[in-house]
C-alpha cells in the first residue's frame, strides 16, 4: 500500500512515472520524474532523494514517458490499482505532478514533456478536469524553454508550486545549497505567476534545534508581500518524510501549532492565504 511517507519513484517499476499518496494534494498523485539520475541543480538539506547529485537530467525519452503515463492512468481509472495499492480513504485521483528526483525544468525536453502529458490527458478526456502541477525551485525561469513549458501548463489549466523556503540569503545558501538572492527569486516568481497560476511552497522546520528566527519570518513575509494579489496562496508544510541527506540529524519537525501560528502571521502581513500541512 502507498502511504504519505513513502514517495519512492520506482514503486510502479517505471522509469518516468510513479504514483504516490500526497498529503498536500489530498489523494493519489501521478508523479512525472524527469530526473531519473537523481541529479538536481539544488541540494536542499531536507531532500528525500537518496544518492542526490548535482547536475541535470539525461535526455528524456518522450515516447517512453507517454507509454508509461497511458498505462498507469488506465490502471488507475479502469483497473484495480486503487483497491490494490491505495488506502481506502485516499482512493481519489487528484493530479499529475512534475516533481521527481531533481528540478524538472532542468530537462531540455521540459516543454515537450508538458505537451506530452496534455495529449495523454486529452486522450482520457481529462484535459481541464485533472490538474497538472509543476513542483519547482523556480531557478530556471530565465530559460525560454522553461517559460514556454509553464505557459503551456497554464493553458492546460495547470498550476505551479514554486519553492521559497526562506528569504534571507544566508539561510537560502544553507538550506537549499545555492546562493541567496531575494530580488532574483522575486523576479522569477513574478514571471511564473504571469504565465500560470502559482502557489509558493515552503518547508518550515527547525535546524540545529532552532526554529526560524523572527528576522527570518519578517524577511519571508516582506518578500511575499510584494506579490500580494499575484499568487494563489502558500503551501506551508513540515517534515513528513526523513531527509536522505547528510544533514538529516540537524533537522527536526516543528509542532503543528508553530506552523499554524506562522501561517496566521503570513496571512496577516501579506494578505495571501496559507494552507498548512504539518
For each residue, the residues with C-beta under 8 A, 3 or more apart:
1: 85 86 87
2: 6 11 19 20 21 28 85 86 87 90
3: 6 21 87
4: 21 22 23 240
5: 240 241
6: 2 3 11 20 241
7: 18 20 31 48 241
8: 11 18
9: 18 31 33 36 100 101
10: 13 14 18
11: 2 6 8 18 19 20
12: 17 18 19 72
13: 10
14: 10 17 18 68 71 72
15: 33 36 61 64 65 68
16: 32 33 34 36 60 61 64 65 68 69
17: 12 14 30 31 32 33 65 68 69 72
18: 7 8 9 10 11 12 14 30 31 33 100
19: 2 11 12 28 29 30 31 72 76 81 85 86
20: 2 6 7 11 28 29 31
21: 2 3 4 27 28 29 86 87 90
22: 4 25 26 27 28 29 94 95 97
23: 4 26 237 240 277
24: 235 237 275 277
25: 22 28 29 94 95 97 133
26: 22 23 92 94
27: 21 22 90 91 92 93 94
28: 2 19 20 21 22 25 76 82 86 90 91 92 93 94
29: 19 20 21 22 25 94 95 96 97 133
30: 17 18 19 69 72 73 76 93 95 96 97
31: 7 9 17 18 19 20 96 97 98 99 100
32: 16 17 65 69 96 97 98 99 100 104 113 117
33: 9 15 16 17 18 36 99 100 101
34: 16 57 60 98 100 102 104 106 107 109 110 113
35: 38 39 40 56 57 100 101 102 103 104 106 107
36: 9 15 16 33 57 58 100 101
37: 53 55 57 58 101 102
38: 35 49 50 51 52 53 101 102
39: 35 52 53 54 55 56 57 101 102
40: 35 43 47 49 52 53 54 55 101 102 103 106
41: 54 55 56 102 103 106 137 139 140 178
42: 103 137 139 176 177 178
43: 40 47 52 54 176 177 178 245
44: 47 165 175 176 177 203 245
45: 174 175 176 177 207 243 245 247 248 250 251
46: 175 203 205 239 243 245 251
47: 40 43 44 52 243 244 245
48: 7 241 242 243 244
49: 38 40 52 101 102 244
50: 38 244
51: 38 244
52: 38 39 40 43 47 49 101 102 244 245
53: 37 38 39 40
54: 39 40 41 43
55: 37 39 40 41
56: 35 39 41 102 103 106 107
57: 34 35 36 37 39 60 102 106 107
58: 36 37
59: 108 109
60: 16 34 57 65 107 108 109 112 113
61: 15 16 64 65
62: 65 66 109 112 113 116
63: 66 67
64: 15 16 61 67 68
65: 15 16 17 32 60 61 62 68 69 113 116
66: 62 63 69 70 116 119 120
67: 63 64 70 71
68: 14 15 16 17 64 65 71 72
69: 16 17 30 32 65 66 72 73 96 116 117 120
70: 66 67 73 74 120 123
71: 14 67 68 74 75
72: 12 14 17 19 30 68 69 75 76 81
73: 30 69 70 76 77 120 124 126
74: 70 71 77 78 79
75: 71 72 78 79 80 81
76: 19 28 30 72 73 79 81 82 93
77: 73 74 93 124
78: 74 75
79: 74 75 76
80: 75 83 84
81: 19 72 75 76 84 85 86
82: 28 76 85 86 91
83: 80 86 91
84: 80 81
85: 1 2 19 81 82
86: 1 2 19 21 28 81 82 83 90 91
87: 1 2 3 21 90 91
88: 91
89:
90: 2 21 27 28 86 87
91: 27 28 82 83 86 87 88
92: 26 27 28
93: 27 28 30 76 77 130
94: 22 25 26 27 28 29 131
95: 22 25 29 30 130 131 132 133
96: 29 30 31 32 69 117 121 130 131 132 133
97: 22 25 29 30 31 32 132 133 134 135
98: 31 32 34 104 113 114 117 132 133 134 135 136
99: 31 32 33 104 135
100: 9 18 31 32 33 34 35 36 104
101: 9 33 35 36 37 38 39 40 49 52
102: 34 35 37 38 39 40 41 49 52 56 57 106
103: 35 40 41 42 56 106 136 137 139 140
104: 32 34 35 98 99 100 107 110 113 134 135 136
105: 110 134 136 140 143 146 149 150
106: 34 35 40 41 56 57 102 103 110 140
107: 34 35 56 57 60 104 110 113
108: 59 60 145
109: 34 59 60 62 112 113
110: 34 104 105 106 107 113 114 145 146 149
111: 114 115 145 146 148 149 152
112: 60 62 109 115 116
113: 32 34 60 62 65 98 104 107 109 110 116 117 149
114: 98 110 111 117 118 132 134 149 152 153 156
115: 111 112 118 119 152
116: 62 65 66 69 112 113 119 120
117: 32 69 96 98 113 114 120 121 132
118: 114 115 121 122 127 132 152 156
119: 66 115 116 122 123
120: 66 69 70 73 116 117 123 124
121: 96 117 118 124 126 127 129 130 132 156
122: 118 119 125 126 127
123: 70 119 120
124: 73 77 120 121
125: 122 129
126: 73 121 122 129 130
127: 118 121 122 130 156 157
128: 156 157
129: 121 125 126
130: 93 95 96 121 126 127
131: 94 95 96 157 158 159
132: 95 96 97 98 114 117 118 121 153 156 157 158 159
133: 25 29 95 96 97 98 158 159 160 161
134: 97 98 104 105 114 149 150 153 158 159 160 161 196
135: 97 98 99 104 161 163 201
136: 98 103 104 105 140 160 161 162 163
137: 41 42 103 162 163 176
138: 141 160 162 163 164 185 188 189 192
139: 41 42 103 178 188
140: 41 103 105 106 136 143 146
141: 138 146 147 150 187 188 191 192
142: 146 188
143: 105 140 146 147
144: 147 148
145: 108 110 111 148 149
146: 105 110 111 140 141 142 143 149 150
147: 141 143 144 150 151 191 195
148: 111 144 145 151 152
149: 105 110 111 113 114 134 145 146 152 153
150: 105 134 141 146 147 153 154 160 192 195 196
151: 147 148 154 155 195 196
152: 111 114 115 118 148 149 155 156
153: 114 132 134 149 150 156 158 159 160 195 196
154: 150 151 157 158 159 195 196 197
155: 151 152
156: 114 118 121 127 128 132 152 153
157: 127 128 131 132 154
158: 131 132 133 134 153 154 196 197
159: 131 132 133 134 153 154 196 197 198 199 232
160: 133 134 136 138 150 153 192 195 196 197 198 199
161: 133 134 135 136 198 199 200 201 235
162: 136 137 138 188 189 192 198 199 200 201
163: 135 136 137 138 176 200 201 202
164: 138 167 185 189 200 201 202 220 223 224
165: 44 171 172 175 176 202 203 204
166: 171 172 175 176 212 216 219 220
167: 164 171 172 182 185 216 219 220 222 223
168: 171 172 180 215 216 219
169: 172 173 179 180 181 182
170: 173 174 180
171: 165 166 167 168 174 175 180 212 216
172: 165 166 167 168 169 175 176 178 179 180 181
173: 169 170 176 177 178 179 180
174: 45 170 171 177 207
175: 44 45 46 165 166 171 172 207
176: 42 43 44 45 137 163 165 166 172 173
177: 42 43 44 45 173 174
178: 41 42 43 139 172 173
179: 169 172 173
180: 168 169 170 171 172 173
181: 169 172 184 185
182: 167 169 185 186 219 223
183: 186 187
184: 181 187 188
185: 138 164 167 181 182 188 189 223
186: 182 183 189 190 223 226 227
187: 141 183 184 190 191
188: 138 139 141 142 162 184 185 191 192
189: 138 162 164 185 186 192 193 198 200 227 231
190: 186 187 193 194 227 230
191: 141 147 187 188 194 195
192: 138 141 150 160 162 188 189 195 196 198
193: 189 190 196 197 198 227 230 231
194: 190 191
195: 147 150 151 153 154 160 191 192
196: 134 150 151 153 154 158 159 160 192 193
197: 154 158 159 160 193 232
198: 159 160 161 162 189 192 193 230 231 232
199: 159 160 161 162 231 232 233 234 235
200: 161 162 163 164 189 224 231 233 234 235 272
201: 135 161 162 163 164 234 235 237
202: 163 164 165 220 234 235 236 237
203: 44 46 165 237 238 239
204: 165 212 236 237 238 254 258 259 262
205: 46 238 239 251 252 253 254
206: 209 210 211 251 252 253 254
207: 45 174 175 210 250 251 252
208: 250
209: 206 252
210: 206 207 213
211: 206 254 258
212: 166 171 204 216 217 220 262
213: 210 216 217
214: 217 218
215: 168 218 219
216: 166 167 168 171 212 213 219 220
217: 212 213 214 220 221 262 265
218: 214 215 221 222
219: 166 167 168 182 215 216 222 223
220: 164 166 167 202 212 216 217 223 224 266
221: 217 218 224 225 265 266 269 270
222: 167 218 219 225 226
223: 164 167 182 185 186 219 220 226
224: 164 200 220 221 227 228 231 234 266 270 272
225: 221 222 228 269 270 271
226: 186 222 223
227: 186 189 190 193 224 230 231 272
228: 224 225 231 270 271 272
229: 271
230: 190 193 198 227
231: 189 193 198 199 200 224 227 228 234 272
232: 159 197 198 199
233: 199 200 272 273 274 275
234: 199 200 201 202 224 231 263 266 272 273 274 275
235: 24 161 199 200 201 202 275 277
236: 202 204 259 262 263 266 274 275 276 277
237: 23 24 201 202 203 204 240 259 276 277 278
238: 203 204 205 253 254 256 259 277 278
239: 46 203 205 242 243 251 252 253
240: 4 5 23 237 253 277 278
241: 5 6 7 48
242: 48 239 248
243: 45 46 47 48 239 247 248 251
244: 47 48 49 50 51 52 248
245: 43 44 45 46 47 52 248
246:
247: 45 243 250 251
248: 45 242 243 244 245 251
249:
250: 45 207 208 247
251: 45 46 205 206 207 239 243 247 248
252: 205 206 207 209 239
253: 205 206 238 239 240 278
254: 204 205 206 211 238 258 259
255: 258 259 278
256: 238 259 260 276 278
257: 260 261
258: 204 211 254 255 261 262
259: 204 236 237 238 254 255 256 262 263 276 278
260: 256 257 263 264 276
261: 257 258 264 265
262: 204 212 217 236 258 259 265 266
263: 234 236 259 260 266 267 274 276
264: 260 261 267 268 274
265: 217 221 261 262 268 269
266: 220 221 224 234 236 262 263 269 270 272 274
267: 263 264 270 271 272 273 274
268: 264 265
269: 221 225 265 266
270: 221 224 225 228 266 267
271: 225 228 229 267
272: 200 224 227 228 231 233 234 266 267
273: 233 234 267
274: 233 234 236 263 264 266 267
275: 24 233 234 235 236
276: 236 237 256 259 260 263
277: 23 24 235 236 237 238 240
278: 237 238 240 253 255 256 259
